[in-house]
Amino acid sequence: MFFEVLLIASYVLLVHGQGRERFRFGVPYVVLNLVASSLFLVGVALIYAVTGTLNLADLALRVAQVRGTEAGLLQAGGMLLLVVFGFKAALLPLHLWLPHTYAAASAPVAALFALMTKVGVYAILRVHGVVFGAQAGESALLAEPWLLPLALASSVVAVLGAIAANTMPRLVAWLTIASVGTILAAVGLFTTAAWSAAMFYLANSTLVIAALFLLSELVGAQRGEVGERLEPAGPVAQPDLLGTMLLLLAASVIGLPPLPGFLGKLMILQAADGAAAPWLWTVVLLVGFLSLLGLARAGSVLFWAVEPGRGGGASGASPRLLAATLWLVGAMLVMSAAASPLQRYTDAAARQLADVTGAARAVLGPQLGEGAVRRYRPEDALQKEGTRR
């Protein structure tokens, strides 16, 4: 429900500043999210009808005890949630709303939205990685046949969209989907090492994408009437500073050492094994190379394809406007310096996610152990409901 409250705020933020373009893409965004929210309620209702709880720690224990026809209903609810969270995270083929929407939003709003897709990723990790994980009995690894292939396909399609983008915000929007695909590919490996890598790369990609959206606005403000379109214009007022920031951010997106984008991708590749490893290595390396082409093209147009006769501007050169972008770039660089403690933190977080019994004891009480969990019966929920009344 907190996710839905977050989305309600995003409806207003999207049209902040008004304008025809924002309303044009804002209305479909709201309608599609309301449809997804309706499916979310149906999925939640099916899961509650079978298990009698929506507590994630409790669900992770009870799902393993569901058998027969009830397991079919439970799996239907779980797949509905995968569709809903896949839409929120912009997973292929539910991604088409994102490039237009994020490109139309104002830069600060788009930077905030870089975090929203990651909320969808986190929801998939908690529900399909933990609740419907390896310990879920008949419903174990419900999303495994779908998640990894769709995530890899999302990255490839998104990076092709980035290469074809005609504005900087649209390019960054496509890179957002590519980063989500990379993270979900790691989640789809269903190992603690891969989950740790996914969380590390999630933090990096959120900082980088947010910084790229803010940087796009700064560059556009200094290019005069051409703005953020990828076409020749007059020189920007701060080519050295803005060019250096773009270079650092692009290097992290591509995965060049020693930046955290490289470290996150390396962790993901090291976690890959079995039949999935060749596919994951191929797609991650290919997406990195194609991202290099797209960002190199954008940087060349923005900073080298200069037409001296066309006037630029200095409206984006204020230190106050530069501060937020510089802060995000600095935070990305700090991630490189503090990579080792951050990795230990994500390793511990991944192990805690996989420890279903430990989570149940922490949330439901220390007396609850794996051996103390009895099979759930629907009449138990009715009895509890009657007692509360």
GIBEL-V252191 format. One record per pair of residues at least 12 apart in sequence whose C-alpha atoms are under 7 Angstrom apart, sorted by the first residue. I is the first residue (numbers start at 1). GAP is how many residues later the second one is. D is the distance in whole Angstrom. If there is no record, write none. Layout:
BEGIN
I,GAP,D
I,GAP,D
END
This chain:
BEGIN
11,19,6
13,96,6
14,12,6
14,91,5
14,95,7
15,90,7
21,83,6
22,82,5
22,83,6
25,75,7
25,76,6
26,75,7
29,68,7
36,48,5
39,41,7
39,45,7
40,40,7
40,41,6
40,44,6
43,34,4
43,35,7
43,37,5
43,38,6
44,33,6
46,27,6
46,28,6
46,31,5
47,27,5
47,30,6
50,20,6
50,24,6
50,328,7
51,325,7
52,326,7
52,329,5
56,75,7
57,302,6
57,303,5
57,306,7
58,302,6
59,72,6
60,70,7
60,71,4
60,296,6
62,314,6
63,73,6
64,71,6
64,72,4
64,73,4
65,72,7
65,310,6
67,71,7
71,67,7
71,68,7
75,64,6
82,42,7
85,35,5
85,38,7
85,39,6
86,34,7
88,29,6
88,32,5
89,28,4
89,29,6
89,31,5
89,32,6
89,91,7
90,27,7
90,87,6
91,59,7
91,60,7
91,63,6
91,90,7
92,58,6
92,61,7
92,62,5
98,75,7
99,71,6
99,74,5
99,75,6
102,71,6
103,66,5
103,67,5
103,70,6
107,106,6
107,107,5
107,110,6
108,106,6
110,103,6
111,98,7
111,99,4
111,100,7
111,102,6
111,103,7
112,98,7
114,92,6
114,95,6
114,96,6
115,91,6
121,63,7
125,62,7
128,14,7
128,15,6
129,61,7
130,223,7
130,224,6
144,44,6
147,41,5
148,36,7
148,37,5
148,40,5
151,30,4
151,31,7
151,33,6
151,34,5
152,29,6
152,30,7
152,33,6
152,131,6
154,23,7
154,24,6
154,27,5
155,22,7
155,23,4
155,24,7
155,26,5
155,27,6
155,132,7
156,131,6
158,16,5
158,17,6
158,19,6
158,20,5
159,15,7
159,16,6
159,19,6
159,128,6
159,131,6
159,132,6
161,13,6
162,12,5
162,13,6
162,132,6
163,131,4
166,63,6
166,64,5
167,61,6
167,62,4
167,63,5
168,48,6
168,60,6
168,61,6
168,62,7
169,44,6
169,47,6
172,37,7
172,40,7
172,41,7
176,33,7
179,26,6
183,15,5
183,18,7
183,19,6
186,12,5
186,82,6
192,158,5
192,159,6
192,162,7
193,78,6
193,154,7
194,74,6
194,77,5
195,155,6
196,150,5
196,151,5
196,154,5
197,67,6
197,70,5
197,71,5
198,70,7
199,147,6
200,64,6
200,143,7
200,146,6
201,60,7
201,63,5
201,64,7
204,56,6
204,57,6
204,128,6
207,121,6
207,125,6
208,41,6
211,114,5
211,117,6
211,118,7
214,111,6
215,110,6
216,12,7
218,98,5
219,17,7
221,92,7
221,94,6
221,95,5
222,14,5
222,15,6
222,90,6
222,91,4
222,92,5
222,93,6
222,94,6
223,12,7
223,13,6
223,89,4
223,90,6
224,87,6
224,88,4
224,89,5
230,68,6
230,71,6
230,72,7
231,70,6
232,69,6
232,73,5
232,74,6
232,75,6
233,73,5
233,74,5
233,77,6
234,72,5
234,73,5
234,74,6
234,75,7
234,76,5
234,77,5
234,78,5
235,71,6
235,73,7
235,77,6
236,76,6
236,77,7
237,76,7
237,77,6
237,80,7
238,79,7
239,64,7
250,45,6
254,34,5
254,35,7
254,37,6
254,38,6
255,33,7
258,78,7
259,74,7
259,77,5
260,72,7
260,75,6
260,76,5
269,12,6
357,12,6
357,13,6
END
